[in-house]
Amino acid sequence: MQVPGLITVVNTLAERLRWARDQRGLTQGQLAKRAGVSQGTIGNAESGIRDKPRELLKIARALQASPDWLESGRGDWQAEEVNFEEVAMKRRVPLISWVRAGLWGAVEDHFHPGDADEWAEAYDTRPGENAFALRVTGDSMTSPIPGDRTFPEGTIIIVDPGKAAGAGDFVIAKDVATQKATFKRLVSDGGRWFLKPLNPSYPTVEIDDPNIRVVGKVVEYQMRGKL
């Protein structure tokens, strides 16, 4: 990036953040106060410890910098034409992994909040701070019925553990003993609760084991859609 009088290299988010803060004449503490985040958050981002902080939008707004430029270096750095309300509709959540969603699969989440290597955007919902995303594997949630809702392999689902789930909702359930999870529809029949696949080739499982609990409600899926 060319600045009058000197050449400044801003190849990383940390470098861009430091550069933009200098342009605004702010200390880390002043920027943190404007953004409503801790000074440690700013310090970690500028040192590269957290290369994609969840608070990126708040920091960009405080700097009046383009969130896209701050994250990727694309476009103009200043945010005169950025619609922050529109950007705020997107919510980045960590994309964690599991072995297989068809039956029960081991869920792997090695990330601290804000430190994931891979992310998904929630466009149509505002999931809570503990939300995460999963990529569907297997075909147990692929419906053979034309026009029915379906989640083929590769679909990304956004899961919010803070949302209460009821009959008819799509959920992630977990076996506490084995730490394995599955993606199914939660249904009720005669006061009993079941995890039901959309593909009738797979069995419906009654939740009668105290080790099995619903850990999150699926609130959005991509192929884009709000549940």
C-alpha positions as a LaTeX table, in Angstrom:
\begin{tabular}{lrrr}
\hline
Residue & $x$ (\AA) & $y$ (\AA) & $z$ (\AA) \\
\hline
Met1 & 0.00 & 0.00 & 0.00 \\
Gln2 & 1.38 & 3.42 & $-0.97$ \\
Val3 & 1.09 & 6.22 & 1.56 \\
Pro4 & 2.41 & 9.73 & 0.76 \\
Gly5 & 6.05 & 9.82 & 1.71 \\
Leu6 & 6.60 & 6.11 & 2.34 \\
Ile7 & 5.80 & 2.56 & 1.36 \\
Thr8 & 3.97 & 0.52 & 4.00 \\
Val9 & 3.68 & $-3.26$ & 3.78 \\
Val10 & 0.48 & $-4.56$ & 5.36 \\
Asn11 & 0.32 & $-8.20$ & 4.34 \\
Thr12 & $-1.39$ & $-9.57$ & 7.45 \\
Leu13 & $-4.39$ & $-8.61$ & 9.53 \\
Ala14 & $-2.05$ & $-7.76$ & 12.40 \\
Glu15 & $-0.10$ & $-5.34$ & 10.19 \\
Arg16 & $-3.25$ & $-3.82$ & 8.73 \\
Leu17 & $-4.74$ & $-3.31$ & 12.17 \\
Arg18 & $-1.60$ & $-1.60$ & 13.50 \\
Trp19 & $-1.37$ & 0.54 & 10.37 \\
Ala20 & $-5.04$ & 1.62 & 10.51 \\
Arg21 & $-4.82$ & 2.38 & 14.22 \\
Asp22 & $-1.77$ & 4.58 & 13.57 \\
Gln23 & $-3.67$ & 6.40 & 10.82 \\
Arg24 & $-6.43$ & 7.20 & 13.31 \\
Gly25 & $-3.92$ & 8.29 & 15.95 \\
Leu26 & $-5.21$ & 5.82 & 18.53 \\
Thr27 & $-3.46$ & 3.81 & 21.21 \\
Gln28 & $-4.46$ & 0.19 & 21.74 \\
Gly29 & $-6.36$ & 1.24 & 24.84 \\
Gln30 & $-8.24$ & 3.99 & 23.04 \\
Leu31 & $-9.19$ & 1.68 & 20.20 \\
Ala32 & $-10.32$ & $-0.99$ & 22.64 \\
Lys33 & $-12.54$ & 1.53 & 24.45 \\
Arg34 & $-14.09$ & 2.74 & 21.19 \\
Ala35 & $-14.71$ & $-0.81$ & 19.99 \\
Gly36 & $-16.03$ & $-2.07$ & 23.31 \\
Val37 & $-13.46$ & $-4.86$ & 23.53 \\
Ser38 & $-10.56$ & $-5.56$ & 25.88 \\
Gln39 & $-7.15$ & $-4.09$ & 25.24 \\
Gly40 & $-5.87$ & $-7.68$ & 25.29 \\
Thr41 & $-8.06$ & $-8.43$ & 22.27 \\
Ile42 & $-6.41$ & $-5.60$ & 20.33 \\
Gly43 & $-2.96$ & $-6.62$ & 21.51 \\
Asn44 & $-3.48$ & $-10.26$ & 20.57 \\
Ala45 & $-4.77$ & $-9.30$ & 17.12 \\
Glu46 & $-1.86$ & $-6.94$ & 16.48 \\
Ser47 & 0.67 & $-9.52$ & 17.59 \\
Gly48 & $-0.88$ & $-12.19$ & 15.36 \\
Ile49 & $-1.97$ & $-14.44$ & 18.23 \\
Arg50 & $-5.54$ & $-14.13$ & 17.04 \\
Asp51 & $-5.51$ & $-13.68$ & 13.29 \\
Lys52 & $-9.31$ & $-13.65$ & 12.87 \\
Pro53 & $-10.85$ & $-12.21$ & 16.03 \\
Arg54 & $-14.60$ & $-12.53$ & 16.42 \\
Glu55 & $-14.67$ & $-8.86$ & 17.38 \\
Leu56 & $-13.38$ & $-7.85$ & 13.92 \\
Leu57 & $-16.55$ & $-5.98$ & 12.97 \\
Lys58 & $-16.51$ & $-3.95$ & 16.20 \\
Ile59 & $-12.84$ & $-3.07$ & 15.66 \\
Ala60 & $-13.42$ & $-2.11$ & 12.03 \\
Arg61 & $-16.35$ & 0.10 & 12.99 \\
Ala62 & $-14.25$ & 1.85 & 15.66 \\
Leu63 & $-11.52$ & 2.48 & 13.10 \\
Gln64 & $-14.01$ & 3.39 & 10.37 \\
Ala65 & $-12.11$ & 0.82 & 8.32 \\
Ser66 & $-13.51$ & $-1.65$ & 5.81 \\
Pro67 & $-13.99$ & $-5.03$ & 7.54 \\
Asp68 & $-13.17$ & $-6.77$ & 4.25 \\
Trp69 & $-9.90$ & $-4.81$ & 3.91 \\
Leu70 & $-9.00$ & $-5.44$ & 7.54 \\
Glu71 & $-9.53$ & $-9.17$ & 7.18 \\
Ser72 & $-8.21$ & $-9.80$ & 3.68 \\
Gly73 & $-6.52$ & $-6.64$ & 2.38 \\
Arg74 & $-9.01$ & $-6.33$ & $-0.47$ \\
Gly75 & $-10.30$ & $-2.95$ & $-1.58$ \\
Asp76 & $-9.93$ & 0.49 & $-0.01$ \\
Trp77 & $-9.06$ & 0.55 & 3.67 \\
Gln78 & $-11.46$ & 3.33 & 4.63 \\
Ala79 & $-15.11$ & 2.59 & 5.26 \\
Glu80 & $-16.95$ & 5.64 & 3.97 \\
Glu81 & $-19.28$ & 3.45 & 1.93 \\
Val82 & $-19.45$ & 0.41 & 4.21 \\
Asn83 & $-22.95$ & $-0.43$ & 5.45 \\
Phe84 & $-22.07$ & $-1.79$ & 8.88 \\
Glu85 & $-25.66$ & $-2.80$ & 9.54 \\
Glu86 & $-25.56$ & $-5.03$ & 6.47 \\
Val87 & $-22.15$ & $-6.44$ & 7.40 \\
Ala88 & $-23.42$ & $-7.06$ & 10.92 \\
Met89 & $-26.00$ & $-9.45$ & 9.50 \\
Lys90 & $-23.12$ & $-11.84$ & 8.92 \\
Arg91 & $-21.80$ & $-13.72$ & 11.93 \\
Arg92 & $-18.63$ & $-15.78$ & 11.70 \\
Val93 & $-18.67$ & $-19.08$ & 13.57 \\
Pro94 & $-15.96$ & $-21.74$ & 13.80 \\
Leu95 & $-16.38$ & $-24.67$ & 11.44 \\
Ile96 & $-15.52$ & $-27.75$ & 13.47 \\
Ser97 & $-15.34$ & $-31.31$ & 12.23 \\
Trp98 & $-16.83$ & $-34.70$ & 12.84 \\
Val99 & $-16.18$ & $-38.09$ & 11.39 \\
Arg100 & $-19.68$ & $-38.91$ & 10.11 \\
Ala101 & $-23.14$ & $-37.50$ & 10.58 \\
Gly102 & $-24.95$ & $-40.50$ & 9.08 \\
Leu103 & $-25.14$ & $-42.32$ & 12.39 \\
Trp104 & $-22.89$ & $-41.15$ & 15.23 \\
Gly105 & $-19.55$ & $-39.44$ & 14.68 \\
Ala106 & $-16.76$ & $-38.10$ & 16.83 \\
Val107 & $-16.91$ & $-34.33$ & 17.07 \\
Glu108 & $-13.60$ & $-32.49$ & 17.09 \\
Asp109 & $-13.31$ & $-28.94$ & 18.39 \\
His110 & $-9.76$ & $-27.95$ & 19.25 \\
Phe111 & $-10.36$ & $-24.21$ & 18.97 \\
His112 & $-10.71$ & $-21.49$ & 21.53 \\
Pro113 & $-13.30$ & $-18.84$ & 20.63 \\
Gly114 & $-11.88$ & $-16.67$ & 17.87 \\
Asp115 & $-9.01$ & $-18.99$ & 17.02 \\
Ala116 & $-10.49$ & $-21.40$ & 14.45 \\
Asp117 & $-8.63$ & $-22.20$ & 11.24 \\
Glu118 & $-11.84$ & $-22.47$ & 9.23 \\
Trp119 & $-14.99$ & $-20.40$ & 9.50 \\
Ala120 & $-18.56$ & $-20.27$ & 8.24 \\
Glu121 & $-20.75$ & $-17.18$ & 7.86 \\
Ala122 & $-24.21$ & $-17.04$ & 9.39 \\
Tyr123 & $-26.13$ & $-14.73$ & 7.08 \\
Asp124 & $-29.76$ & $-15.18$ & 8.05 \\
Thr125 & $-29.57$ & $-15.62$ & 11.82 \\
Arg126 & $-27.67$ & $-14.13$ & 14.74 \\
Pro127 & $-26.41$ & $-17.20$ & 16.64 \\
Gly128 & $-24.89$ & $-16.81$ & 20.09 \\
Glu129 & $-21.25$ & $-16.65$ & 21.11 \\
Asn130 & $-20.96$ & $-20.43$ & 21.52 \\
Ala131 & $-22.37$ & $-21.23$ & 18.07 \\
Phe132 & $-20.44$ & $-23.45$ & 15.69 \\
Ala133 & $-20.79$ & $-24.91$ & 12.22 \\
Leu134 & $-20.56$ & $-28.46$ & 10.92 \\
Arg135 & $-20.31$ & $-29.85$ & 7.42 \\
Val136 & $-22.81$ & $-32.65$ & 6.86 \\
Thr137 & $-21.38$ & $-36.03$ & 5.89 \\
Gly138 & $-23.32$ & $-39.10$ & 4.93 \\
Asp139 & $-26.89$ & $-39.23$ & 3.63 \\
Ser140 & $-29.07$ & $-39.81$ & 6.70 \\
Met141 & $-30.42$ & $-36.25$ & 6.41 \\
Thr142 & $-30.97$ & $-36.42$ & 2.65 \\
Ser143 & $-34.68$ & $-36.69$ & 2.03 \\
Pro144 & $-35.91$ & $-38.77$ & $-0.95$ \\
Ile145 & $-39.21$ & $-36.83$ & $-0.99$ \\
Pro146 & $-39.33$ & $-34.16$ & $-3.74$ \\
Gly147 & $-39.81$ & $-30.69$ & $-2.30$ \\
Asp148 & $-39.02$ & $-31.78$ & 1.26 \\
Arg149 & $-36.27$ & $-30.05$ & 3.21 \\
Thr150 & $-33.03$ & $-31.92$ & 2.78 \\
Phe151 & $-29.41$ & $-31.66$ & 3.89 \\
Pro152 & $-27.20$ & $-33.49$ & 1.39 \\
Glu153 & $-23.57$ & $-34.26$ & 2.08 \\
Gly154 & $-21.49$ & $-31.10$ & 2.07 \\
Thr155 & $-24.23$ & $-28.85$ & 3.46 \\
Ile156 & $-22.95$ & $-26.53$ & 6.19 \\
Ile157 & $-25.21$ & $-26.22$ & 9.22 \\
Ile158 & $-25.01$ & $-23.50$ & 11.87 \\
Val159 & $-25.64$ & $-24.81$ & 15.39 \\
Asp160 & $-26.57$ & $-22.63$ & 18.37 \\
Pro161 & $-26.25$ & $-24.36$ & 21.77 \\
Gly162 & $-28.01$ & $-21.39$ & 23.37 \\
Lys163 & $-31.30$ & $-21.95$ & 21.53 \\
Ala164 & $-33.93$ & $-24.20$ & 23.06 \\
Ala165 & $-35.04$ & $-27.01$ & 20.77 \\
Gly166 & $-38.56$ & $-28.36$ & 20.46 \\
Ala167 & $-40.46$ & $-30.94$ & 18.49 \\
Gly168 & $-39.78$ & $-30.60$ & 14.78 \\
Asp169 & $-36.47$ & $-28.79$ & 15.17 \\
Phe170 & $-33.22$ & $-30.03$ & 13.66 \\
Val171 & $-30.63$ & $-30.66$ & 16.35 \\
Ile172 & $-27.19$ & $-31.98$ & 17.17 \\
Ala173 & $-27.40$ & $-34.65$ & 19.87 \\
Lys174 & $-24.45$ & $-36.05$ & 21.73 \\
Asp175 & $-23.67$ & $-39.25$ & 23.60 \\
Val176 & $-21.90$ & $-37.91$ & 26.67 \\
Ala177 & $-20.15$ & $-41.23$ & 27.36 \\
Thr178 & $-18.60$ & $-41.64$ & 23.92 \\
Gln179 & $-18.40$ & $-37.95$ & 22.97 \\
Lys180 & $-20.00$ & $-38.80$ & 19.62 \\
Ala181 & $-22.71$ & $-36.72$ & 18.01 \\
Thr182 & $-25.35$ & $-36.93$ & 15.32 \\
Phe183 & $-27.51$ & $-34.57$ & 13.27 \\
Lys184 & $-31.22$ & $-35.46$ & 13.29 \\
Arg185 & $-34.72$ & $-34.05$ & 13.60 \\
Leu186 & $-36.16$ & $-33.98$ & 17.11 \\
Val187 & $-39.67$ & $-35.44$ & 17.22 \\
Ser188 & $-42.14$ & $-36.28$ & 19.98 \\
Asp189 & $-44.73$ & $-39.05$ & 20.08 \\
Gly190 & $-46.89$ & $-39.82$ & 23.09 \\
Gly191 & $-44.57$ & $-38.01$ & 25.48 \\
Arg192 & $-41.51$ & $-39.85$ & 24.18 \\
Trp193 & $-38.72$ & $-38.15$ & 22.25 \\
Phe194 & $-36.87$ & $-39.42$ & 19.23 \\
Leu195 & $-34.03$ & $-38.49$ & 16.89 \\
Lys196 & $-35.36$ & $-39.03$ & 13.39 \\
Pro197 & $-33.40$ & $-39.03$ & 10.10 \\
Leu198 & $-34.89$ & $-37.63$ & 6.91 \\
Asn199 & $-33.67$ & $-40.68$ & 5.01 \\
Pro200 & $-35.94$ & $-43.64$ & 5.91 \\
Ser201 & $-33.07$ & $-46.04$ & 5.30 \\
Tyr202 & $-31.71$ & $-45.02$ & 8.70 \\
Pro203 & $-33.29$ & $-45.87$ & 12.07 \\
Thr204 & $-35.15$ & $-43.49$ & 14.35 \\
Val205 & $-33.56$ & $-43.49$ & 17.81 \\
Glu206 & $-35.49$ & $-42.95$ & 21.01 \\
Ile207 & $-33.82$ & $-40.63$ & 23.50 \\
Asp208 & $-34.21$ & $-42.87$ & 26.53 \\
Asp209 & $-30.57$ & $-42.89$ & 27.61 \\
Pro210 & $-29.51$ & $-40.22$ & 30.13 \\
Asn211 & $-26.17$ & $-40.07$ & 28.35 \\
Ile212 & $-27.82$ & $-38.74$ & 25.19 \\
Arg213 & $-28.62$ & $-35.04$ & 25.22 \\
Val214 & $-29.37$ & $-32.35$ & 22.70 \\
Val215 & $-26.41$ & $-29.97$ & 22.58 \\
Gly216 & $-27.55$ & $-27.48$ & 19.96 \\
Lys217 & $-30.33$ & $-26.39$ & 17.66 \\
Val218 & $-29.60$ & $-26.02$ & 13.95 \\
Val219 & $-30.63$ & $-22.46$ & 13.06 \\
Glu220 & $-29.30$ & $-22.05$ & 9.53 \\
Tyr221 & $-27.97$ & $-24.10$ & 6.68 \\
Gln222 & $-26.01$ & $-23.39$ & 3.50 \\
Met223 & $-27.19$ & $-24.08$ & 0.74 \\
Arg224 & $-28.56$ & $-20.74$ & 2.09 \\
Gly225 & $-31.60$ & $-21.12$ & 4.28 \\
Lys226 & $-32.94$ & $-20.00$ & 7.63 \\
Leu227 & $-34.67$ & $-22.60$ & 9.83 \\
\hline
\end{tabular}
